[in-house]
């Protein structure tokens, strides 16, 4: 039943992806309303499913990487809803919802019963660690998408392709400011996630196993974003380089998730 629920939610996001891609080429009030209704419905259903899973097990539904991917998809959808309401920006949806759909499908296909000790999952520190890390990843994914959009828009500008798609996307300066904001928010949340994760490691393993590939790469990821932020503040790093750094960080996140999902090389299963 839960697997079917995940696929139904994925279908919501697939339709939203198609609707927002369509909107890039055809603006319509009816389409905007339909997309908004579908988004709110999809978020509501998705949130209900996560709460239902947690209530059924008596623990938060974040104890496997596949549940974390589903939560990441939900946080991305909620963030887009806030972005759309606050900034009236709809064009990023064409880039965001295909990725949300992909994450939700992977979550549904790879769904499995948690193997963690229930005592660990019930720890408030575990909940804080997982939620802050996942929301941090959410902002980093947005940073990646905004970086891709900026590079795409810059490429069309240099080739002098001033078509409807060019004017539908936000200006370069807006994309850069949003990217920097996403980087800062993600970095703060990831820092909290690493601090709480370190405390958890000492409680569970009596120390931090830095040789573990997931833990090691998570620290590398933190340093990548730290250097990116320091470069922005100190050396006034702008534009294209910020986008490239966002792409590098996103690739590291994908590698971390793949290590946890498809290998047995890590003892960090949450």
N, C-alpha and C positions, 0 to 999 in steps of 0.2 A: 504493500500500500504506500509506504513512504517513498519507494523508488518511483512509483507512478506519479506521486505528488511532485517530486523533483523534476520529472519530465514535463509535467503540465506547466510548472513555473518556467522551465526552459522555453516552452512554446510561447508563453507570454512575451519573453524577452526577444524571441525570434521575430514575432510580429512587430514588436516595438522597433527592432533594428530595421526591418523593412519599411516601416512607417517613417522613420527619421531619415533614412536614405532617400525615400521618395520625396520628403519635404525639401531636401537640398535642391531638387529640380522643379518642384511644383508646390508653391505655397498656397495653403488653403486653411481657412478658419475651421472648417469641419474636420480636416485632418489633424490640426493642432488639438482640438477638443478631444478627438478620438484617441490620440496618443496620450494625452494627459489622463483620461479616464482609464485607459488600459494600464498606464504606469502605476496609478494609485491602486488599482485592483490587483495588479501583479505584486506590488510591494506588500499589500495587506495579506494576500494569500501566502506569500513567501514567509512573512513574519509569523503568521499563524502556524505554518508547518514547523518552523524552527522551535517555536514555543511548545507546540504539541510534542515534538520529539523530546525536548527537555523535560516536559511534565511526565511523559511516559516512562522515561528512564530515571527521573529524579535527579538528573545532573544536567548542566549546561550542554547544549548540542554543539560542542566545539572540541570534541575529544579525538577526532581524526582529521587528517589533512583534507579529506573530501568534504567533511562538514565545514571546515575552515574556508574552503573554496566557495561553498554555497553562501556562507556568511559574507565573504568578500564580495560576491556578486550582489547580495542584498545591500550592503553598505554603499557600493558604487551606484546602485539604482537610487537609493535615498539621497546620496550626495548630488546626483544629477537633478533630482526633483527640487532640492533646495537651490541649486544653481539656476535652474530654470525660473523658479519663482522670484528669486532675489535679483538676478541679472537679466532675466528675460532672454537668456541665450539658449537656443534650441539646436543650433548646428552641431555642437559637440556630440549630440545623441547619435549621429550617423557613424561616429567613430567609437563611441562608448558601448552601445548596446550589442554590436556583434561580439565584442570581447566579453561582456556580461553573459551573453548566451553561451559562449564557448566555455566559460568557467562553470556555469550551471550544468552544462551537459557532462563535463568531466566529473563534476560532483555526483551526478546521477549515475553515470556509468560505473564509477569507481566506488560507489557507496558500499560501506562495510560496517559491521558491528564494532564498536569501540573495544580496544584491548587494554586500555589503561586501567590501573587500579582506581576503583571508584572513590577511594579516600583522597586520591590526588585531584581528581576532577572536581570534587566537592570543595576543595580549598579556595577561599576567596582570592588568594594570591594567584592561583591558576587562572581564574576567571579574568582578573585584571590583566595578567600577562597576555593571555590569548586575545582579548578584546582590543587592548591598546596596540598590539602588534598587527592585528588584522586591519584595524582602521588606519594605522600608519601605512600599511601596504596599499590601502584604498587610495590615500592621497598620492602615493608614489606612482600608482597606476595612472591616476589623473595627470600627474606631472608628465608621464611618458606620452599619454595621448595628446596633451597640449603641446608637447615638444614636437610630436609628429605633425600635428596640425600646422604649427608654425613653420616647420621645414617645408611642408607641402605648399603653404601659402607663399612663402618666400620664393620657392621654385617657380610658381606660376607668375609671380611678380617679375622675376628676372627674365622669364621667357615672354613677358608682356601678354599673358593670356588673361585678359580682363573680362571674363565671362560671368554668367549669373552665379556660378559656384564661387568665384573669387569674391564677389561682393556679399555673398551669404555668410561667409566665415567672419569671425571677429577680427578686428585689426591686429596687426603684429604686436603692437604695444600692449594691448589687452591680453593677448595670449601669453606674453612674457610675464606680465604682472600676476596673472592667475597661476602660471607655472611656479613662480617664486613663492607665492603663498602656499601652494600645494606642497612644495619642497619643505618649507619651514614647518608646516603642520605635521607632515609625515615624519620629519626628523624628531620632533618633540615626542610624538607618540611612540616611535620606534625606540627612542632612548628610554622611555618609561618601560616599554616591553623588555628591553635588555636588562634593566635594573631589577625588575621583578623576576625575570627569568633567571638571573644570577642567584637571587635569593632562593628561588625554587630549587635550583641545582644543588645548592648547599644543603637544603632540607632533604632532598631525595637521594643525591649521590655523594653528599659530604664534600663536594668540590665541583669545579667547573671543568668538564672534559673538553678542553680547547682543541684537541685533536679530532673531535667529532666533526665531520664535514659540514653539517648543517649549522652547528654552533660557530664554527670557524668562519663560514661564509656570511653568516648573519653579522658578525663583527666587521668583516670586510665591507659589507653593505653599509653599515653605519659609518665607517670611515670614508667611503666613497661620497656619501651625502654630506658628511661633515666638511670634506675638502671642497665640495661643490658650493656649499653655503659660505664658507670662508672666502672662497674665490670671488663670489658675488659681492660680499661685503667689503673685502680688502682690495681686490684687484678690479672691482667693478666689472666682473664677467657678465657678458650680455649675450642675448640672441642665440645664435647657432650653437655656441659652446654649451650653454645651459641645456639646450635640447639634447645635445649629444650625451651629456652627463646623465640626463633623465633616462635616456635609452639604455645606457650602461647599467644603471641601477635596476631598471626593469628586467633586463636580461639576468642579472644576479638573482632577483626574486624568483624568476621562472626556474632557474637552476636549483635554488633552495627547495622549491616546492616539488620539483621532479625527483630530487634526491630522497625526499621524505615519502613520495608517493610510489615510486617504482623501483626502489632499491632497498637493501637491508643493511646499508653501510652506516646508518645513524641510529643511535640509541634514543634520540630525541623524537619521539613519536607523537608529539603534540605541539 
